[in-house]
Amino acid sequence: MIKSCYIHIPFCKKICSYCDFCKIYYNELFINKYLDSLENEINTFYKGDTLDTIYIGGGTPSSLSINELNRLFDILNKLNRSNSIEFTIECNIEDISKDKLQLFKSNGINRLSIGVESFNEDNLKFMERPSIDINKINLAKKYFNNINIDLIYALPNETLDILNNDLDKVLSLDVKHISIYSLIVEPNTKIKDIKPINEDIDYEMYKLICNRLKDFNHYEISNFAKEGYESKHNLTYWNNEEYYGFGLGVSGYINNIRYTNTKSINHYIKNNYNRDEEVLLKEDKEKYELILGFRKLKGINLIVYKNKYNKDLLDNQKINKLLNENKLVIRDNHICICEDYIYLQNSLLIELI
């Protein structure tokens, strides 16, 4: 049974300089057609599973008007929800209002993910993001207890002092979850030609983040949560579990098939989803299990792995090599990356895969 569903809303009032996600400028002419096609896609592919998580991402879902959001939630009412569902929507600072927060709440949203990215004005200008109004976040806290703040670090010219100040401010907000990512310079973005920050500085920044957020559960490389507030939805990905994906350019994983929808809005609104499918063999699933599972600080459950694949992970020669080099460790029936090597996770995965 599939327990998670991702819904993509690609519309943005403004395109951030670093963003490589599937997105288009907000256009009223497209939105109703898009929602019609989204409804058709759900009607076609959703099999009635009871969901434990729904995540509305983007793009900028909160850029939709009240009427457009009402239409979206009418469509999502087709999805069966468990009594303990985690129901998240991404929201930009400038879109936070009493009316939208009440609308979210009345439609079952119980987790808000707010794109802050930085509190530093120079960083925000570089990312082409608006200034941060703390009052908006405090307003959101009146309606939602479970709030995530997104931050980005390792921007050009950023210093440890700037990052430290960002961390001061996010900690002062007393939210339950913080996602903090090092800037990745992607080829199809406005900043594609900039030089990434020095790796040694990036590493110092990562150590600073881990130290400053030590009162949180550092449960995934870039994610920190108060106990009990880990993202159930994102754990679906990292546990290599199947999930629905609906919307423009979205990915999903159903019946051993990983699929990706068309990124053409013109195709999508004509119900032409052009799904690119990858049928997974057993060895493919095992590969994903390692790539995704080692993102979790707790690592991969050896018993679960053996039950899934009828194979002992400790029989893997490359795994044993990394264990002997103390790059991997075993704790409580889990195998995970040693803390000193978490920052070098990608290098270890290349060695494994």
ZADO-1210 file (C-alpha; in nm, 4 decimals, padded with zeros to 6 digits):
<atoms>
<atom x="00.0000" y="00.0000" z="00.0000" code="MET" pos="1"/>
<atom x="00.1285" y="00.3473" z="-00.0938" code="ILE" pos="2"/>
<atom x="00.1240" y="00.5853" z="00.2020" code="LYS" pos="3"/>
<atom x="00.2611" y="00.9138" z="00.0643" code="SER" pos="4"/>
<atom x="00.1743" y="01.1611" z="-00.2084" code="CYS" pos="5"/>
<atom x="00.3560" y="01.4648" z="-00.3489" code="TYR" pos="6"/>
<atom x="00.1579" y="01.7368" z="-00.5295" code="ILE" pos="7"/>
<atom x="00.3501" y="01.9875" z="-00.7436" code="HIS" pos="8"/>
<atom x="00.2329" y="02.3451" z="-00.7967" code="ILE" pos="9"/>
<atom x="00.4874" y="02.4982" z="-01.0362" code="PRO" pos="10"/>
<atom x="00.3723" y="02.8614" z="-01.0309" code="PHE" pos="11"/>
<atom x="00.5924" y="03.1378" z="-00.8872" code="CYS" pos="12"/>
<atom x="00.5438" y="03.5139" z="-00.8733" code="LYS" pos="13"/>
<atom x="00.9237" y="03.5475" z="-00.8971" code="LYS" pos="14"/>
<atom x="01.1963" y="03.3022" z="-01.0024" code="ILE" pos="15"/>
<atom x="01.4857" y="03.2718" z="-00.7545" code="CYS" pos="16"/>
<atom x="01.8348" y="03.2941" z="-00.9043" code="SER" pos="17"/>
<atom x="01.9471" y="02.9510" z="-00.7785" code="TYR" pos="18"/>
<atom x="01.6291" y="02.7494" z="-00.8459" code="CYS" pos="19"/>
<atom x="01.6508" y="02.4451" z="-01.0727" code="ASP" pos="20"/>
<atom x="01.3083" y="02.3016" z="-00.9834" code="PHE" pos="21"/>
<atom x="01.0288" y="02.2688" z="-01.2380" code="CYS" pos="22"/>
<atom x="00.8576" y="02.6094" z="-01.2260" code="LYS" pos="23"/>
<atom x="00.6915" y="02.8774" z="-01.4402" code="ILE" pos="24"/>
<atom x="00.5794" y="03.2332" z="-01.3773" code="TYR" pos="25"/>
<atom x="00.2369" y="03.2714" z="-01.2196" code="TYR" pos="26"/>
<atom x="-00.0191" y="03.3098" z="-01.4957" code="ASN" pos="27"/>
<atom x="-00.3940" y="03.3082" z="-01.4254" code="GLU" pos="28"/>
<atom x="-00.4635" y="03.1790" z="-01.7769" code="LEU" pos="29"/>
<atom x="-00.2746" y="02.8564" z="-01.7022" code="PHE" pos="30"/>
<atom x="-00.3793" y="02.7884" z="-01.3435" code="ILE" pos="31"/>
<atom x="-00.7355" y="02.6631" z="-01.3898" code="ASN" pos="32"/>
<atom x="-00.6257" y="02.4505" z="-01.6862" code="LYS" pos="33"/>
<atom x="-00.3398" y="02.3156" z="-01.4760" code="TYR" pos="34"/>
<atom x="-00.5706" y="02.2280" z="-01.1874" code="LEU" pos="35"/>
<atom x="-00.8095" y="02.0568" z="-01.4286" code="ASP" pos="36"/>
<atom x="-00.5241" y="01.8413" z="-01.5575" code="SER" pos="37"/>
<atom x="-00.4011" y="01.7736" z="-01.2039" code="LEU" pos="38"/>
<atom x="-00.7498" y="01.6497" z="-01.1148" code="GLU" pos="39"/>
<atom x="-00.7544" y="01.4270" z="-01.4217" code="ASN" pos="40"/>
<atom x="-00.4115" y="01.2838" z="-01.3360" code="GLU" pos="41"/>
<atom x="-00.5232" y="01.2014" z="-00.9824" code="ILE" pos="42"/>
<atom x="-00.8463" y="01.0453" z="-01.1102" code="ASN" pos="43"/>
<atom x="-00.6453" y="00.8352" z="-01.3570" code="THR" pos="44"/>
<atom x="-00.3588" y="00.7091" z="-01.1429" code="PHE" pos="45"/>
<atom x="-00.4631" y="00.7280" z="-00.7768" code="TYR" pos="46"/>
<atom x="-00.5789" y="00.3860" z="-00.6539" code="LYS" pos="47"/>
<atom x="-00.7556" y="00.4881" z="-00.3337" code="GLY" pos="48"/>
<atom x="-00.4715" y="00.4196" z="-00.0880" code="ASP" pos="49"/>
<atom x="-00.5042" y="00.5678" z="00.2598" code="THR" pos="50"/>
<atom x="-00.2233" y="00.8228" z="00.2877" code="LEU" pos="51"/>
<atom x="-00.0076" y="00.9004" z="00.5899" code="ASP" pos="52"/>
<atom x="00.1546" y="01.2024" z="00.4242" code="THR" pos="53"/>
<atom x="00.0620" y="01.4586" z="00.1604" code="ILE" pos="54"/>
<atom x="00.3133" y="01.7258" z="00.0612" code="TYR" pos="55"/>
<atom x="00.2210" y="02.0230" z="-00.1603" code="ILE" pos="56"/>
<atom x="00.5412" y="02.1693" z="-00.3015" code="GLY" pos="57"/>
<atom x="00.6576" y="02.3835" z="-00.5869" code="GLY" pos="58"/>
<atom x="00.7152" y="02.6229" z="-00.7330" code="GLY" pos="59"/>
<atom x="00.5239" y="02.8266" z="-00.4814" code="THR" pos="60"/>
<atom x="00.1886" y="02.6733" z="-00.3802" code="PRO" pos="61"/>
<atom x="00.1122" y="02.9742" z="-00.1611" code="SER" pos="62"/>
<atom x="00.1258" y="03.2031" z="-00.4675" code="SER" pos="63"/>
<atom x="-00.2202" y="03.0808" z="-00.5674" code="LEU" pos="64"/>
<atom x="-00.5169" y="03.3028" z="-00.4864" code="SER" pos="65"/>
<atom x="-00.7764" y="03.2083" z="-00.2254" code="ILE" pos="66"/>
<atom x="-01.0147" y="03.0882" z="-00.4982" code="ASN" pos="67"/>
<atom x="-00.7407" y="02.8887" z="-00.6705" code="GLU" pos="68"/>
<atom x="-00.6381" y="02.7312" z="-00.3400" code="LEU" pos="69"/>
<atom x="-00.9996" y="02.6367" z="-00.2689" code="ASN" pos="70"/>
<atom x="-01.0101" y="02.4633" z="-00.6063" code="ARG" pos="71"/>
<atom x="-00.6851" y="02.2813" z="-00.5276" code="LEU" pos="72"/>
<atom x="-00.8141" y="02.1570" z="-00.1925" code="PHE" pos="73"/>
<atom x="-01.1416" y="02.0444" z="-00.3523" code="ASP" pos="74"/>
<atom x="-00.9309" y="01.8239" z="-00.5823" code="ILE" pos="75"/>
<atom x="-00.7158" y="01.6907" z="-00.2975" code="LEU" pos="76"/>
<atom x="-01.0270" y="01.5904" z="-00.1030" code="ASN" pos="77"/>
<atom x="-01.0317" y="01.2905" z="-00.3392" code="LYS" pos="78"/>
<atom x="-00.7284" y="01.1539" z="-00.1517" code="LEU" pos="79"/>
<atom x="-00.8040" y="00.9281" z="00.1448" code="ASN" pos="80"/>
<atom x="-00.6215" y="01.0390" z="00.4586" code="ARG" pos="81"/>
<atom x="-00.5242" y="00.8455" z="00.7688" code="SER" pos="82"/>
<atom x="-00.6215" y="00.9879" z="01.1080" code="ASN" pos="83"/>
<atom x="-00.2538" y="01.0615" z="01.1789" code="SER" pos="84"/>
<atom x="-00.1742" y="01.2261" z="00.8448" code="ILE" pos="85"/>
<atom x="00.1106" y="01.4736" z="00.8083" code="GLU" pos="86"/>
<atom x="-00.0211" y="01.7299" z="00.5569" code="PHE" pos="87"/>
<atom x="00.2378" y="01.9875" z="00.4480" code="THR" pos="88"/>
<atom x="00.2276" y="02.2914" z="00.2223" code="ILE" pos="89"/>
<atom x="00.5216" y="02.5086" z="00.1202" code="GLU" pos="90"/>
<atom x="00.4728" y="02.8789" z="00.1764" code="CYS" pos="91"/>
<atom x="00.6740" y="03.1898" z="00.0942" code="ASN" pos="92"/>
<atom x="00.7071" y="03.4722" z="00.3463" code="ILE" pos="93"/>
<atom x="00.5340" y="03.7274" z="00.1258" code="GLU" pos="94"/>
<atom x="00.2277" y="03.5033" z="00.0851" code="ASP" pos="95"/>
<atom x="00.1610" y="03.4519" z="00.4559" code="ILE" pos="96"/>
<atom x="-00.1676" y="03.6120" z="00.5561" code="SER" pos="97"/>
<atom x="-00.4412" y="03.5458" z="00.8080" code="LYS" pos="98"/>
<atom x="-00.6816" y="03.4448" z="00.5288" code="ASP" pos="99"/>
<atom x="-00.4456" y="03.1907" z="00.3723" code="LYS" pos="100"/>
<atom x="-00.3388" y="03.0452" z="00.7069" code="LEU" pos="101"/>
<atom x="-00.7031" y="02.9963" z="00.8046" code="GLN" pos="102"/>
<atom x="-00.7720" y="02.8386" z="00.4654" code="LEU" pos="103"/>
<atom x="-00.4811" y="02.5974" z="00.5071" code="PHE" pos="104"/>
<atom x="-00.5933" y="02.5035" z="00.8556" code="LYS" pos="105"/>
<atom x="-00.9574" y="02.4495" z="00.7584" code="SER" pos="106"/>
<atom x="-00.8496" y="02.2129" z="00.4792" code="ASN" pos="107"/>
<atom x="-00.6447" y="01.9860" z="00.7029" code="GLY" pos="108"/>
<atom x="-00.2938" y="02.1272" z="00.6596" code="ILE" pos="109"/>
<atom x="-00.1016" y="02.0620" z="00.9827" code="ASN" pos="110"/>
<atom x="00.2564" y="02.1344" z="00.8760" code="ARG" pos="111"/>
<atom x="00.3915" y="02.4508" z="00.7153" code="LEU" pos="112"/>
<atom x="00.7260" y="02.4698" z="00.5352" code="SER" pos="113"/>
<atom x="00.8376" y="02.8320" z="00.5027" code="ILE" pos="114"/>
<atom x="01.1038" y="02.9338" z="00.2512" code="GLY" pos="115"/>
<atom x="01.3251" y="03.1832" z="00.4342" code="VAL" pos="116"/>
<atom x="01.6654" y="03.0832" z="00.2845" code="GLU" pos="117"/>
<atom x="01.8517" y="03.3629" z="00.4698" code="SER" pos="118"/>
<atom x="01.7944" y="03.6651" z="00.6911" code="PHE" pos="119"/>
<atom x="02.0919" y="03.8491" z="00.5422" code="ASN" pos="120"/>
<atom x="01.9966" y="04.1206" z="00.2922" code="GLU" pos="121"/>
<atom x="02.2980" y="04.0626" z="00.0649" code="ASP" pos="122"/>
<atom x="02.2243" y="03.6915" z="00.0503" code="ASN" pos="123"/>
<atom x="01.8587" y="03.7606" z="-00.0238" code="LEU" pos="124"/>
<atom x="01.9466" y="03.9999" z="-00.3058" code="LYS" pos="125"/>
<atom x="02.1813" y="03.7411" z="-00.4559" code="PHE" pos="126"/>
<atom x="01.9044" y="03.4801" z="-00.4440" code="MET" pos="127"/>
<atom x="01.6455" y="03.7357" z="-00.5680" code="GLU" pos="128"/>
<atom x="01.4341" y="03.6737" z="-00.2597" code="ARG" pos="129"/>
<atom x="01.2261" y="03.9268" z="-00.0605" code="PRO" pos="130"/>
<atom x="01.3291" y="04.0621" z="00.2794" code="SER" pos="131"/>
<atom x="01.2175" y="03.8560" z="00.5765" code="ILE" pos="132"/>
<atom x="00.9332" y="03.9858" z="00.7892" code="ASP" pos="133"/>
<atom x="00.9602" y="03.8011" z="01.1208" code="ILE" pos="134"/>
<atom x="00.6051" y="03.9073" z="01.2059" code="ASN" pos="135"/>
<atom x="00.4777" y="03.6853" z="00.9237" code="LYS" pos="136"/>
<atom x="00.6441" y="03.3796" z="01.0788" code="ILE" pos="137"/>
<atom x="00.5084" y="03.4688" z="01.4214" code="ASN" pos="138"/>
<atom x="00.1612" y="03.4966" z="01.2662" code="LEU" pos="139"/>
<atom x="00.2010" y="03.1490" z="01.1143" code="ALA" pos="140"/>
<atom x="00.2963" y="03.0120" z="01.4585" code="LYS" pos="141"/>
<atom x="-00.0450" y="03.1195" z="01.5889" code="LYS" pos="142"/>
<atom x="-00.2061" y="02.8722" z="01.3479" code="TYR" pos="143"/>
<atom x="00.0544" y="02.5951" z="01.3184" code="PHE" pos="144"/>
<atom x="00.2682" y="02.4215" z="01.5756" code="ASN" pos="145"/>
<atom x="00.4616" y="02.2118" z="01.3230" code="ASN" pos="146"/>
<atom x="00.6651" y="02.4582" z="01.1145" code="ILE" pos="147"/>
<atom x="00.9764" y="02.3978" z="00.9050" code="ASN" pos="148"/>
<atom x="01.2135" y="02.6782" z="00.8040" code="ILE" pos="149"/>
<atom x="01.4279" y="02.6351" z="00.4915" code="ASP" pos="150"/>
<atom x="01.7739" y="02.7945" z="00.4887" code="LEU" pos="151"/>
<atom x="02.0556" y="02.8007" z="00.2326" code="ILE" pos="152"/>
<atom x="02.4211" y="02.8536" z="00.3233" code="TYR" pos="153"/>
<atom x="02.7615" y="02.8675" z="00.1484" code="ALA" pos="154"/>
<atom x="02.6610" y="03.1523" z="-00.0811" code="LEU" pos="155"/>
<atom x="02.9329" y="03.3582" z="-00.2536" code="PRO" pos="156"/>
<atom x="03.0922" y="03.6058" z="-00.0102" code="ASN" pos="157"/>
<atom x="02.9078" y="03.4497" z="00.2840" code="GLU" pos="158"/>
<atom x="03.1108" y="03.4324" z="00.6030" code="THR" pos="159"/>
<atom x="03.0835" y="03.2232" z="00.9186" code="LEU" pos="160"/>
<atom x="02.9593" y="03.5375" z="01.0971" code="ASP" pos="161"/>
<atom x="02.6753" y="03.5823" z="00.8471" code="ILE" pos="162"/>
<atom x="02.5782" y="03.2167" z="00.8804" code="LEU" pos="163"/>
<atom x="02.6001" y="03.2396" z="01.2596" code="ASN" pos="164"/>
<atom x="02.3635" y="03.5352" z="01.2546" code="ASN" pos="165"/>
<atom x="02.1174" y="03.3402" z="01.0359" code="ASP" pos="166"/>
<atom x="02.1312" y="03.0551" z="01.2866" code="LEU" pos="167"/>
<atom x="02.0750" y="03.2977" z="01.5761" code="ASP" pos="168"/>
<atom x="01.7619" y="03.4263" z="01.4096" code="LYS" pos="169"/>
<atom x="01.6157" y="03.0899" z="01.3109" code="VAL" pos="170"/>
<atom x="01.6759" y="02.9533" z="01.6615" code="LEU" pos="171"/>
<atom x="01.5025" y="03.2572" z="01.8121" code="SER" pos="172"/>
<atom x="01.1877" y="03.1602" z="01.6166" code="LEU" pos="173"/>
<atom x="01.1592" y="02.8352" z="01.8159" code="ASP" pos="174"/>
<atom x="01.0302" y="02.6250" z="01.5260" code="VAL" pos="175"/>
<atom x="01.0136" y="02.2453" z="01.5262" code="LYS" pos="176"/>
<atom x="01.2105" y="02.1714" z="01.2096" code="HIS" pos="177"/>
<atom x="01.4975" y="02.3297" z="01.0157" code="ILE" pos="178"/>
<atom x="01.6130" y="02.2243" z="00.6675" code="SER" pos="179"/>
<atom x="01.9463" y="02.3799" z="00.5732" code="ILE" pos="180"/>
<atom x="02.1206" y="02.3161" z="00.2427" code="TYR" pos="181"/>
<atom x="02.4543" y="02.4157" z="00.0954" code="SER" pos="182"/>
<atom x="02.4083" y="02.6165" z="-00.2256" code="LEU" pos="183"/>
<atom x="02.4423" y="02.4010" z="-00.5358" code="ILE" pos="184"/>
<atom x="02.5226" y="02.5890" z="-00.8562" code="VAL" pos="185"/>
<atom x="02.2972" y="02.4290" z="-01.1168" code="GLU" pos="186"/>
<atom x="02.3499" y="02.4703" z="-01.4948" code="PRO" pos="187"/>
<atom x="01.9956" y="02.5883" z="-01.5788" code="ASN" pos="188"/>
<atom x="01.9839" y="02.8813" z="-01.3363" code="THR" pos="189"/>
<atom x="02.0685" y="03.2504" z="-01.3335" code="LYS" pos="190"/>
<atom x="02.3801" y="03.1847" z="-01.1238" code="ILE" pos="191"/>
<atom x="02.5155" y="02.9032" z="-01.3421" code="LYS" pos="192"/>
<atom x="02.8454" y="03.0857" z="-01.4080" code="ASP" pos="193"/>
<atom x="02.9417" y="03.1726" z="-01.0505" code="ILE" pos="194"/>
<atom x="03.2249" y="02.9978" z="-00.8712" code="LYS" pos="195"/>
<atom x="03.1079" y="02.7848" z="-00.5755" code="PRO" pos="196"/>
<atom x="03.2410" y="02.8706" z="-00.2320" code="ILE" pos="197"/>
<atom x="03.5684" y="02.7108" z="-00.1199" code="ASN" pos="198"/>
<atom x="03.5093" y="02.3539" z="00.0025" code="GLU" pos="199"/>
<atom x="03.7041" y="02.4104" z="00.3247" code="ASP" pos="200"/>
<atom x="03.4817" y="02.7071" z="00.4132" code="ILE" pos="201"/>
<atom x="03.1733" y="02.5035" z="00.3202" code="ASP" pos="202"/>
<atom x="03.2893" y="02.2296" z="00.5603" code="TYR" pos="203"/>
<atom x="03.3506" y="02.4799" z="00.8408" code="GLU" pos="204"/>
<atom x="02.9995" y="02.6118" z="00.7857" code="MET" pos="205"/>
<atom x="02.8549" y="02.2611" z="00.8025" code="TYR" pos="206"/>
<atom x="03.0346" y="02.1967" z="01.1322" code="LYS" pos="207"/>
<atom x="02.9041" y="02.5271" z="01.2683" code="LEU" pos="208"/>
<atom x="02.5472" y="02.4321" z="01.1709" code="ILE" pos="209"/>
<atom x="02.5727" y="02.0902" z="01.3377" code="CYS" pos="210"/>
<atom x="02.7109" y="02.2499" z="01.6540" code="ASN" pos="211"/>
<atom x="02.4531" y="02.5288" z="01.6728" code="ARG" pos="212"/>
<atom x="02.1624" y="02.2887" z="01.6101" code="LEU" pos="213"/>
<atom x="02.2796" y="02.0218" z="01.8569" code="LYS" pos="214"/>
<atom x="01.9535" y="02.0532" z="02.0552" code="ASP" pos="215"/>
<atom x="01.7707" y="01.9197" z="01.7486" code="PHE" pos="216"/>
<atom x="01.7663" y="01.5626" z="01.6227" code="ASN" pos="217"/>
<atom x="02.0023" y="01.5698" z="01.3242" code="HIS" pos="218"/>
<atom x="01.8229" y="01.2852" z="01.1489" code="TYR" pos="219"/>
<atom x="01.9219" y="01.3475" z="00.7858" code="GLU" pos="220"/>
<atom x="02.2252" y="01.5200" z="00.6367" code="ILE" pos="221"/>
<atom x="02.0454" y="01.8530" z="00.5866" code="SER" pos="222"/>
<atom x="01.7514" y="01.8177" z="00.8258" code="ASN" pos="223"/>
<atom x="01.7132" y="01.8888" z="01.1973" code="PHE" pos="224"/>
<atom x="01.3989" y="01.8347" z="01.4034" code="ALA" pos="225"/>
<atom x="01.2733" y="01.8583" z="01.7580" code="LYS" pos="226"/>
<atom x="01.1989" y="01.5082" z="01.8852" code="GLU" pos="227"/>
<atom x="00.8848" y="01.3721" z="01.7195" code="GLY" pos="228"/>
<atom x="00.8778" y="01.6379" z="01.4452" code="TYR" pos="229"/>
<atom x="01.0912" y="01.4624" z="01.1832" code="GLU" pos="230"/>
<atom x="00.9338" y="01.4929" z="00.8364" code="SER" pos="231"/>
<atom x="00.7336" y="01.1739" z="00.7795" code="LYS" pos="232"/>
<atom x="00.6968" y="01.2611" z="00.4127" code="HIS" pos="233"/>
<atom x="01.0678" y="01.3050" z="00.3433" code="ASN" pos="234"/>
<atom x="01.1439" y="00.9870" z="00.5361" code="LEU" pos="235"/>
<atom x="00.9314" y="00.8092" z="00.2740" code="THR" pos="236"/>
<atom x="01.1955" y="00.9069" z="00.0153" code="TYR" pos="237"/>
<atom x="01.4959" y="00.8252" z="00.2330" code="TRP" pos="238"/>
<atom x="01.3472" y="00.4901" z="00.3346" code="ASN" pos="239"/>
<atom x="01.3120" y="00.4092" z="-00.0382" code="ASN" pos="240"/>
<atom x="00.9362" y="00.3587" z="-00.0068" code="GLU" pos="241"/>
<atom x="00.6879" y="00.4018" z="-00.2910" code="GLU" pos="242"/>
<atom x="00.4864" y="00.7234" z="-00.3292" code="TYR" pos="243"/>
<atom x="00.2516" y="00.9012" z="-00.5670" code="TYR" pos="244"/>
<atom x="00.3716" y="01.2091" z="-00.7521" code="GLY" pos="245"/>
<atom x="00.1188" y="01.4316" z="-00.9297" code="PHE" pos="246"/>
<atom x="00.1917" y="01.7479" z="-01.1278" code="GLY" pos="247"/>
<atom x="00.4221" y="01.9081" z="-01.3822" code="LEU" pos="248"/>
<atom x="00.7717" y="01.7554" z="-01.3923" code="GLY" pos="249"/>
<atom x="00.7021" y="01.5514" z="-01.0812" code="VAL" pos="250"/>
<atom x="00.8620" y="01.2192" z="-00.9903" code="SER" pos="251"/>
<atom x="00.6916" y="00.9207" z="-00.8333" code="GLY" pos="252"/>
<atom x="00.7642" y="00.5605" z="-00.7432" code="TYR" pos="253"/>
<atom x="00.4911" y="00.2970" z="-00.7835" code="ILE" pos="254"/>
<atom x="00.4998" y="-00.0806" z="-00.8425" code="ASN" pos="255"/>
<atom x="00.8801" y="-00.0903" z="-00.8883" code="ASN" pos="256"/>
<atom x="00.8605" y="00.1896" z="-01.1463" code="ILE" pos="257"/>
<atom x="01.0198" y="00.5316" z="-01.0940" code="ARG" pos="258"/>
<atom x="00.8561" y="00.7834" z="-01.3250" code="TYR" pos="259"/>
<atom x="00.8942" y="01.1501" z="-01.4145" code="THR" pos="260"/>
<atom x="00.6214" y="01.3626" z="-01.5737" code="ASN" pos="261"/>
<atom x="00.6662" y="01.6025" z="-01.8627" code="THR" pos="262"/>
<atom x="00.8105" y="01.9459" z="-01.7824" code="LYS" pos="263"/>
<atom x="00.6116" y="02.1065" z="-02.0657" code="SER" pos="264"/>
<atom x="00.3161" y="02.3043" z="-01.9318" code="ILE" pos="265"/>
<atom x="00.1558" y="02.2927" z="-02.2779" code="ASN" pos="266"/>
<atom x="00.1667" y="01.9134" z="-02.2792" code="HIS" pos="267"/>
<atom x="00.0565" y="01.8825" z="-01.9187" code="TYR" pos="268"/>
<atom x="-00.2572" y="02.0972" z="-01.9488" code="ILE" pos="269"/>
<atom x="-00.3617" y="01.8772" z="-02.2427" code="LYS" pos="270"/>
<atom x="-00.3449" y="01.5739" z="-02.0092" code="ASN" pos="271"/>
<atom x="-00.0366" y="01.4561" z="-02.1951" code="ASN" pos="272"/>
<atom x="00.1809" y="01.3568" z="-01.8987" code="TYR" pos="273"/>
<atom x="00.4557" y="01.1883" z="-02.1068" code="ASN" pos="274"/>
<atom x="00.5733" y="00.9773" z="-01.8161" code="ARG" pos="275"/>
<atom x="00.9382" y="00.8745" z="-01.8460" code="ASP" pos="276"/>
<atom x="00.9555" y="00.5394" z="-01.6674" code="GLU" pos="277"/>
<atom x="01.2437" y="00.3429" z="-01.5159" code="GLU" pos="278"/>
<atom x="01.1501" y="-00.0173" z="-01.4368" code="VAL" pos="279"/>
<atom x="01.3644" y="-00.1227" z="-01.1420" code="LEU" pos="280"/>
<atom x="01.5427" y="-00.4551" z="-01.1221" code="LEU" pos="281"/>
<atom x="01.6346" y="-00.5918" z="-00.7803" code="LYS" pos="282"/>
<atom x="01.9888" y="-00.4510" z="-00.8059" code="GLU" pos="283"/>
<atom x="01.8461" y="-00.1072" z="-00.8949" code="ASP" pos="284"/>
<atom x="01.6300" y="-00.1092" z="-00.5824" code="LYS" pos="285"/>
<atom x="01.9301" y="-00.2073" z="-00.3717" code="GLU" pos="286"/>
<atom x="02.1288" y="00.0799" z="-00.5228" code="LYS" pos="287"/>
<atom x="01.8548" y="00.3305" z="-00.4342" code="TYR" pos="288"/>
<atom x="01.8354" y="00.1790" z="-00.0856" code="GLU" pos="289"/>
<atom x="02.2014" y="00.2689" z="-00.0280" code="LEU" pos="290"/>
<atom x="02.1935" y="00.6108" z="-00.1948" code="ILE" pos="291"/>
<atom x="01.8853" y="00.7221" z="-00.0022" code="LEU" pos="292"/>
<atom x="01.9373" y="00.5294" z="00.3215" code="GLY" pos="293"/>
<atom x="02.2820" y="00.6697" z="00.3913" code="PHE" pos="294"/>
<atom x="02.1367" y="01.0216" z="00.3868" code="ARG" pos="295"/>
<atom x="01.9826" y="00.9360" z="00.7249" code="LYS" pos="296"/>
<atom x="02.2142" y="00.9852" z="01.0197" code="LEU" pos="297"/>
<atom x="02.0761" y="00.6621" z="01.1669" code="LYS" pos="298"/>
<atom x="02.1583" y="00.4869" z="00.8415" code="GLY" pos="299"/>
<atom x="02.0160" y="00.1623" z="00.7058" code="ILE" pos="300"/>
<atom x="01.8380" y="-00.0949" z="00.9214" code="ASN" pos="301"/>
<atom x="02.0224" y="-00.4232" z="00.8611" code="LEU" pos="302"/>
<atom x="01.7208" y="-00.6373" z="00.9499" code="ILE" pos="303"/>
<atom x="01.4828" y="-00.4420" z="00.7235" code="VAL" pos="304"/>
<atom x="01.7389" y="-00.4593" z="00.4417" code="TYR" pos="305"/>
<atom x="01.7708" y="-00.8364" z="00.4774" code="LYS" pos="306"/>
<atom x="01.3930" y="-00.8811" z="00.4804" code="ASN" pos="307"/>
<atom x="01.3566" y="-00.6644" z="00.1680" code="LYS" pos="308"/>
<atom x="01.6327" y="-00.8190" z="-00.0413" code="TYR" pos="309"/>
<atom x="01.7020" y="-01.1564" z="00.1201" code="ASN" pos="310"/>
<atom x="02.0629" y="-01.0464" z="00.1462" code="LYS" pos="311"/>
<atom x="02.2960" y="-00.9537" z="00.4318" code="ASP" pos="312"/>
<atom x="02.4393" y="-00.6077" z="00.3684" code="LEU" pos="313"/>
<atom x="02.7464" y="-00.7058" z="00.5707" code="LEU" pos="314"/>
<atom x="02.8364" y="-00.9573" z="00.2978" code="ASP" pos="315"/>
<atom x="02.9073" y="-00.6626" z="00.0662" code="ASN" pos="316"/>
<atom x="03.2864" y="-00.6318" z="00.0188" code="GLN" pos="317"/>
<atom x="03.2739" y="-00.2548" z="-00.0356" code="LYS" pos="318"/>
<atom x="03.0666" y="-00.2099" z="00.2802" code="ILE" pos="319"/>
<atom x="03.3217" y="-00.4145" z="00.4766" code="ASN" pos="320"/>
<atom x="03.6086" y="-00.2097" z="00.3350" code="LYS" pos="321"/>
<atom x="03.4444" y="00.1129" z="00.4560" code="LEU" pos="322"/>
<atom x="03.3718" y="-00.0456" z="00.7954" code="LEU" pos="323"/>
<atom x="03.7380" y="-00.1443" z="00.8288" code="ASN" pos="324"/>
<atom x="03.8378" y="00.2113" z="00.7407" code="GLU" pos="325"/>
<atom x="03.5983" y="00.3408" z="01.0120" code="ASN" pos="326"/>
<atom x="03.4053" y="00.5398" z="00.7509" code="LYS" pos="327"/>
<atom x="03.0959" y="00.3333" z="00.8251" code="LEU" pos="328"/>
<atom x="02.9890" y="00.2142" z="01.1697" code="VAL" pos="329"/>
<atom x="02.7257" y="-00.0249" z="01.3080" code="ILE" pos="330"/>
<atom x="02.4923" y="00.0941" z="01.5845" code="ARG" pos="331"/>
<atom x="02.1734" y="-00.0735" z="01.7110" code="ASP" pos="332"/>
<atom x="02.1326" y="-00.2974" z="01.4033" code="ASN" pos="333"/>
<atom x="02.1844" y="00.0006" z="01.1731" code="HIS" pos="334"/>
<atom x="02.4811" y="00.0736" z="00.9492" code="ILE" pos="335"/>
<atom x="02.5551" y="00.4428" z="00.9051" code="CYS" pos="336"/>
<atom x="02.8215" y="00.6881" z="00.7994" code="ILE" pos="337"/>
<atom x="03.0679" y="00.7799" z="01.0750" code="CYS" pos="338"/>
<atom x="03.0095" y="01.1367" z="01.1951" code="GLU" pos="339"/>
<atom x="03.3538" y="01.2474" z="01.0735" code="ASP" pos="340"/>
<atom x="03.2601" y="01.1468" z="00.7174" code="TYR" pos="341"/>
<atom x="02.8995" y="01.2674" z="00.6903" code="ILE" pos="342"/>
<atom x="03.0092" y="01.5773" z="00.5011" code="TYR" pos="343"/>
<atom x="03.1846" y="01.3461" z="00.2490" code="LEU" pos="344"/>
<atom x="02.8746" y="01.1327" z="00.1959" code="GLN" pos="345"/>
<atom x="02.8773" y="01.1751" z="-00.1825" code="ASN" pos="346"/>
<atom x="03.2359" y="01.0475" z="-00.2066" code="SER" pos="347"/>
<atom x="03.1489" y="00.7408" z="-00.0007" code="LEU" pos="348"/>
<atom x="02.8446" y="00.6687" z="-00.2175" code="LEU" pos="349"/>
<atom x="03.0546" y="00.6918" z="-00.5324" code="ILE" pos="350"/>
<atom x="03.2903" y="00.4394" z="-00.3777" code="GLU" pos="351"/>
<atom x="02.9945" y="00.2110" z="-00.2991" code="LEU" pos="352"/>
<atom x="02.7924" y="00.2466" z="-00.6177" code="ILE" pos="353"/>
</atoms>
